Amino acid sequence: MIPMPAPTPNPPSKPSGWIEPVLWTVGMVAAMTVFACVNETAGEVAVQGLAYLFAFITTPFFLEASAAFAGLCIVLIINQRRIAKEGDGWVEMEVKDADGESKKQTEGL
């Protein structure tokens, strides 16, 4: 009788790398807000800059293009998570030739 090999443990899950950029973004926004509140000139520059940025972002072409890009990114993220959860969908098929021999082929769904 052949002994069965010991089962391999599951590899440790890779931590998601979203927390560090979020913390840096929150920290930078908080620092800019404090600086704009403390210094009157910096506050005026920040408000004027945000007004120009809002006017640019809400132009028709940029708004539509950014909405389409955001939608595409959302679809790709959802698909990537689905593939990670369910697998990539590749299967092995056994195909019989006319002479009765069987071959294995790799096919995608």
Residue frames as a rotation matrix with the C-alpha (Angstrom) as fourth column:
MET 1
0.583 0.812 0.000 0.00
0.812 -0.583 0.000 0.00
0.000 0.000 -1.000 0.00
ILE 2
-0.350 -0.686 0.638 1.33
0.668 -0.660 -0.342 3.45
0.656 0.307 0.690 -0.93
PRO 3
-0.248 0.259 -0.933 1.19
0.845 -0.413 -0.339 6.04
-0.473 -0.873 -0.117 1.86
MET 4
0.571 0.531 0.626 -0.69
0.746 -0.654 -0.126 9.23
0.343 0.539 -0.769 1.03
PRO 5
-0.537 -0.781 0.319 1.27
0.573 -0.616 -0.541 12.46
0.619 -0.108 0.778 1.15
ALA 6
-0.413 0.339 -0.845 0.50
0.764 -0.377 -0.524 14.90
-0.497 -0.862 -0.103 3.92
PRO 7
0.516 0.655 0.552 -1.96
0.843 -0.504 -0.190 17.61
0.153 0.563 -0.812 2.87
THR 8
-0.612 -0.727 0.310 -0.37
0.680 -0.684 -0.262 20.96
0.403 0.050 0.914 2.17
PRO 9
-0.196 0.545 -0.815 -1.66
0.720 -0.484 -0.497 23.81
-0.665 -0.685 -0.297 4.32
ASN 10
0.667 0.501 0.551 -3.42
0.737 -0.547 -0.396 26.69
0.103 0.671 -0.734 2.65
PRO 11
-0.433 -0.848 0.304 -1.05
0.775 -0.523 -0.355 29.54
0.460 0.081 0.884 1.80
PRO 12
-0.372 0.298 -0.879 -1.52
0.643 -0.601 -0.475 32.65
-0.670 -0.742 0.032 3.93
SER 13
0.531 0.660 0.531 -3.85
0.846 -0.375 -0.379 35.15
-0.051 0.651 -0.757 2.34
LYS 14
-0.542 -0.727 0.422 -2.24
0.770 -0.630 -0.096 38.21
0.336 0.273 0.901 0.84
PRO 15
-0.209 0.493 -0.845 -3.28
0.638 -0.586 -0.500 41.38
-0.742 -0.643 -0.192 2.70
SER 16
0.493 0.433 0.755 -5.17
0.852 -0.417 -0.318 43.87
0.177 0.799 -0.574 0.61
GLY 17
-0.505 -0.848 -0.159 -3.18
0.860 -0.510 -0.008 47.00
-0.074 -0.141 0.987 -0.03
TRP 18
0.040 0.593 0.805 -5.97
0.582 -0.668 0.463 49.55
0.812 0.450 -0.372 0.13
ILE 19
0.701 0.339 -0.628 -5.63
0.712 -0.287 0.640 50.70
0.037 -0.896 -0.443 3.76
GLU 20
-0.181 -0.867 -0.465 -2.27
0.799 -0.405 0.444 52.49
-0.574 -0.291 0.766 3.43
PRO 21
-0.761 -0.094 0.642 -3.27
0.531 -0.658 0.533 54.75
0.372 0.747 0.551 0.48
VAL 22
0.310 0.934 0.179 -6.54
0.543 -0.328 0.773 55.60
0.780 -0.142 -0.609 2.23
LEU 23
0.557 -0.154 -0.816 -4.71
0.781 -0.239 0.577 56.59
-0.284 -0.959 -0.013 5.41
TRP 24
-0.584 -0.810 -0.050 -2.21
0.719 -0.544 0.432 58.71
-0.378 0.217 0.900 3.47
THR 25
-0.483 0.476 0.734 -5.04
0.508 -0.531 0.678 60.43
0.713 0.701 0.015 1.56
VAL 26
0.627 0.739 -0.248 -6.99
0.608 -0.265 0.749 61.17
0.487 -0.620 -0.615 4.75
GLY 27
0.223 -0.635 -0.739 -3.82
0.829 -0.275 0.487 62.49
-0.513 -0.722 0.465 6.40
MET 28
-0.765 -0.533 0.363 -2.99
0.644 -0.606 0.466 64.80
-0.029 0.590 0.807 3.47
VAL 29
-0.100 0.814 0.572 -6.55
0.460 -0.472 0.752 66.14
0.882 0.338 -0.327 3.25
ALA 30
0.697 0.335 -0.634 -6.58
0.708 -0.182 0.683 66.74
0.113 -0.925 -0.364 7.02
ALA 31
-0.204 -0.859 -0.469 -3.21
0.815 -0.414 0.405 68.55
-0.542 -0.299 0.785 6.87
MET 32
-0.759 -0.048 0.649 -4.37
0.521 -0.641 0.563 70.77
0.389 0.766 0.512 3.98
THR 33
0.301 0.943 0.141 -7.63
0.545 -0.291 0.786 71.54
0.783 -0.159 -0.602 5.79
VAL 34
0.531 -0.179 -0.828 -5.80
0.789 -0.250 0.561 72.55
-0.307 -0.952 0.009 8.98
PHE 35
-0.575 -0.817 -0.043 -3.34
0.721 -0.531 0.444 74.66
-0.386 0.224 0.895 6.99
ALA 36
-0.524 0.449 0.724 -6.18
0.492 -0.534 0.688 76.37
0.695 0.716 0.058 5.08
CYS 37
0.586 0.780 -0.217 -8.05
0.609 -0.248 0.753 77.12
0.534 -0.574 -0.620 8.32
VAL 38
0.307 -0.552 -0.775 -4.97
0.812 -0.273 0.516 78.49
-0.497 -0.787 0.365 10.10
ASN 39
-0.724 -0.627 -0.287 -3.67
0.336 -0.684 0.647 80.69
-0.602 0.372 0.706 7.28
GLU 40
0.195 0.887 -0.418 -6.22
-0.009 -0.425 -0.905 83.07
-0.981 0.180 -0.075 5.69
THR 41
-0.034 -0.277 -0.960 -4.33
-0.924 -0.357 0.136 83.41
-0.380 0.892 -0.244 2.39
ALA 42
-0.948 -0.318 -0.007 -3.95
-0.304 0.897 0.320 79.64
-0.095 0.306 -0.947 2.07
GLY 43
-0.413 0.878 0.240 -7.69
0.374 0.404 -0.835 79.28
-0.830 -0.255 -0.495 2.70
GLU 44
0.328 0.519 -0.789 -8.53
-0.471 -0.634 -0.613 81.73
-0.819 0.573 0.036 -0.10
VAL 45
-0.420 -0.573 -0.704 -6.17
-0.903 0.185 0.389 79.96
-0.093 0.799 -0.595 -2.50
ALA 46
-0.940 0.081 0.332 -7.64
0.041 0.991 -0.127 76.56
-0.339 -0.106 -0.935 -1.56
VAL 47
-0.026 0.999 -0.021 -11.23
0.219 -0.015 -0.976 77.73
-0.975 -0.030 -0.218 -2.06
GLN 48
0.281 0.085 -0.956 -10.39
-0.780 -0.560 -0.279 79.35
-0.559 0.824 -0.091 -5.41
GLY 49
-0.711 -0.625 -0.322 -8.51
-0.700 0.589 0.405 76.24
-0.064 0.513 -0.856 -6.54
LEU 50
-0.736 0.514 0.441 -11.41
0.300 0.831 -0.468 73.98
-0.607 -0.212 -0.766 -5.58
ALA 51
0.262 0.847 -0.463 -13.82
-0.154 -0.437 -0.886 76.27
-0.953 0.303 0.016 -7.46
TYR 52
-0.023 -0.356 -0.934 -11.68
-0.977 -0.191 0.097 76.02
-0.213 0.915 -0.343 -10.63
LEU 53
-0.935 -0.339 0.103 -11.35
-0.324 0.936 0.137 72.28
-0.143 0.095 -0.985 -10.21
PHE 54
-0.343 0.897 0.280 -15.13
0.282 0.383 -0.880 71.89
-0.896 -0.223 -0.384 -9.80
ALA 55
0.386 0.476 -0.790 -15.75
-0.557 -0.562 -0.611 74.00
-0.735 0.677 0.048 -12.91
PHE 56
-0.397 -0.618 -0.679 -13.30
-0.917 0.249 0.310 71.89
-0.022 0.746 -0.666 -14.93
ILE 57
-0.939 0.006 0.344 -14.61
-0.058 0.983 -0.175 68.54
-0.339 -0.185 -0.923 -13.72
THR 58
-0.143 0.981 0.128 -18.24
0.282 0.164 -0.945 69.42
-0.949 -0.100 -0.300 -14.47
THR 59
-0.362 0.027 -0.932 -17.60
-0.832 -0.460 0.310 70.32
-0.420 0.888 0.189 -18.12
PRO 60
0.603 0.797 -0.048 -19.70
-0.747 0.542 -0.386 68.00
-0.281 0.269 0.921 -20.32
PHE 61
0.468 -0.435 -0.769 -16.90
-0.453 0.629 -0.632 66.03
0.759 0.644 0.097 -22.00
PHE 62
-0.593 -0.792 0.147 -14.80
-0.515 0.232 -0.825 65.52
0.620 -0.565 -0.545 -18.86
LEU 63
-0.290 0.560 0.776 -17.82
-0.877 0.169 -0.450 64.56
-0.383 -0.811 0.442 -16.72
GLU 64
0.755 0.612 -0.235 -19.05
-0.651 0.661 -0.372 61.97
-0.072 0.434 0.898 -19.23
ALA 65
0.266 -0.740 -0.618 -15.57
-0.376 0.511 -0.773 60.56
0.888 0.438 -0.143 -19.85
SER 66
-0.685 -0.546 0.482 -14.80
-0.635 0.123 -0.763 60.30
0.357 -0.829 -0.431 -16.14
ALA 67
0.110 0.794 0.597 -18.17
-0.874 0.364 -0.323 58.61
-0.474 -0.486 0.734 -15.46
ALA 68
0.811 0.147 -0.567 -17.48
-0.480 0.721 -0.499 56.08
0.336 0.677 0.655 -18.24
PHE 69
-0.160 -0.954 -0.254 -13.95
-0.402 0.298 -0.866 55.45
0.902 -0.037 -0.431 -16.93
ALA 70
-0.560 0.016 0.829 -15.23
-0.825 0.083 -0.559 55.01
-0.078 -0.996 -0.033 -13.36
GLY 71
0.538 0.827 0.163 -17.87
-0.779 0.562 -0.279 52.56
-0.323 0.023 0.946 -14.60
LEU 72
0.576 -0.420 -0.701 -15.27
-0.362 0.638 -0.680 50.56
0.733 0.645 0.215 -16.51
CYS 73
-0.534 -0.807 0.254 -13.04
-0.558 0.111 -0.822 50.44
0.635 -0.581 -0.509 -13.43
ILE 74
-0.173 0.560 0.810 -15.95
-0.912 0.220 -0.346 49.21
-0.372 -0.799 0.473 -11.30
VAL 75
0.818 0.483 -0.312 -16.75
-0.573 0.733 -0.367 46.44
0.052 0.479 0.876 -13.80
LEU 76
0.197 -0.832 -0.519 -13.09
-0.307 0.450 -0.839 45.35
0.931 0.324 -0.167 -13.92
ILE 77
-0.614 -0.400 0.681 -12.82
-0.743 0.001 -0.669 45.32
0.267 -0.916 -0.298 -10.13
ILE 78
0.265 0.795 0.546 -15.99
-0.855 0.456 -0.248 43.25
-0.446 -0.401 0.800 -9.77
ASN 79
0.820 0.023 -0.571 -14.77
-0.406 0.726 -0.555 40.81
0.402 0.687 0.605 -12.44
GLN 80
-0.208 -0.972 -0.112 -11.34
-0.468 0.200 -0.861 40.50
0.859 -0.127 -0.496 -10.80
ARG 81
-0.498 0.086 0.863 -12.93
-0.852 0.137 -0.506 39.70
-0.161 -0.987 0.005 -7.44
ARG 82
0.623 0.779 0.073 -15.29
-0.730 0.612 -0.305 37.18
-0.282 0.136 0.950 -9.06
ILE 83
0.547 -0.498 -0.674 -12.39
-0.334 0.608 -0.720 35.39
0.768 0.619 0.166 -10.79
ALA 84
-0.539 -0.768 0.347 -10.41
-0.615 0.077 -0.785 35.34
0.576 -0.636 -0.514 -7.53
LYS 85
-0.238 0.547 0.803 -13.40
-0.869 0.249 -0.428 33.82
-0.434 -0.799 0.416 -5.75
GLU 86
0.698 0.686 0.205 -14.62
-0.497 0.671 -0.551 31.33
-0.515 0.283 0.809 -8.39
GLY 87
-0.046 -0.750 0.660 -11.43
0.386 0.596 0.704 30.54
-0.922 0.287 0.262 -10.32
ASP 88
-0.586 -0.337 -0.737 -10.42
-0.403 -0.668 0.626 31.43
-0.703 0.663 0.256 -13.85
GLY 89
0.409 0.901 -0.148 -12.89
-0.610 0.149 -0.778 29.10
-0.679 0.408 0.610 -15.64
TRP 90
-0.222 -0.526 -0.821 -10.36
-0.937 0.348 0.030 26.93
0.270 0.776 -0.570 -17.49
VAL 91
0.530 0.415 0.739 -11.34
-0.570 0.820 -0.051 23.29
-0.628 -0.394 0.671 -17.82
GLU 92
-0.713 -0.690 -0.121 -9.72
-0.592 0.501 0.631 20.17
-0.375 0.522 -0.766 -19.30
MET 93
0.452 0.883 -0.129 -11.83
-0.786 0.326 -0.525 18.35
-0.422 0.338 0.841 -21.87
GLU 94
-0.502 -0.524 0.688 -11.28
-0.109 0.828 0.551 14.81
-0.858 0.201 -0.473 -23.08
VAL 95
0.280 0.541 -0.793 -11.96
-0.851 -0.243 -0.467 14.70
-0.445 0.805 0.392 -26.84
LYS 96
0.073 -0.202 0.977 -12.20
0.159 0.969 0.188 11.40
-0.985 0.142 0.103 -28.71
ASP 97
-0.572 -0.341 -0.746 -10.83
-0.684 -0.304 0.663 11.20
-0.453 0.890 -0.059 -32.26
ALA 98
0.311 0.693 -0.650 -12.43
-0.939 0.331 -0.097 9.23
0.147 0.640 0.754 -35.06
ASP 99
-0.102 -0.434 -0.895 -10.14
-0.314 0.868 -0.385 6.26
0.944 0.242 -0.225 -34.35
GLY 100
0.669 0.545 -0.505 -11.24
0.272 0.453 0.849 6.11
0.691 -0.706 0.155 -30.71
GLU 101
-0.336 -0.832 -0.441 -8.14
0.827 -0.037 -0.561 7.60
0.450 -0.553 0.701 -29.08
SER 102
0.780 0.598 -0.185 -8.76
0.607 -0.650 0.458 10.18
0.154 -0.470 -0.869 -26.41
LYS 103
-0.366 -0.846 0.387 -6.83
0.649 -0.530 -0.546 13.41
0.668 0.051 0.743 -26.08
LYS 104
0.207 0.376 -0.903 -6.90
0.891 -0.454 0.016 16.03
-0.404 -0.808 -0.429 -23.38
GLN 105
-0.266 -0.226 0.937 -7.37
0.634 -0.774 -0.007 19.62
0.727 0.592 0.349 -24.46
THR 106
-0.547 0.076 -0.833 -7.46
0.687 -0.528 -0.499 22.74
-0.478 -0.846 0.236 -22.38
GLU 107
-0.269 0.572 0.775 -10.38
0.686 -0.451 0.571 25.01
0.676 0.685 -0.271 -23.20
GLY 108
-0.989 0.020 -0.144 -11.60
0.083 -0.738 -0.670 28.28
-0.120 -0.675 0.728 -21.76
LEU 109
-0.214 0.977 -0.007 -15.20
0.887 0.191 -0.421 29.05
-0.410 -0.096 -0.907 -20.98
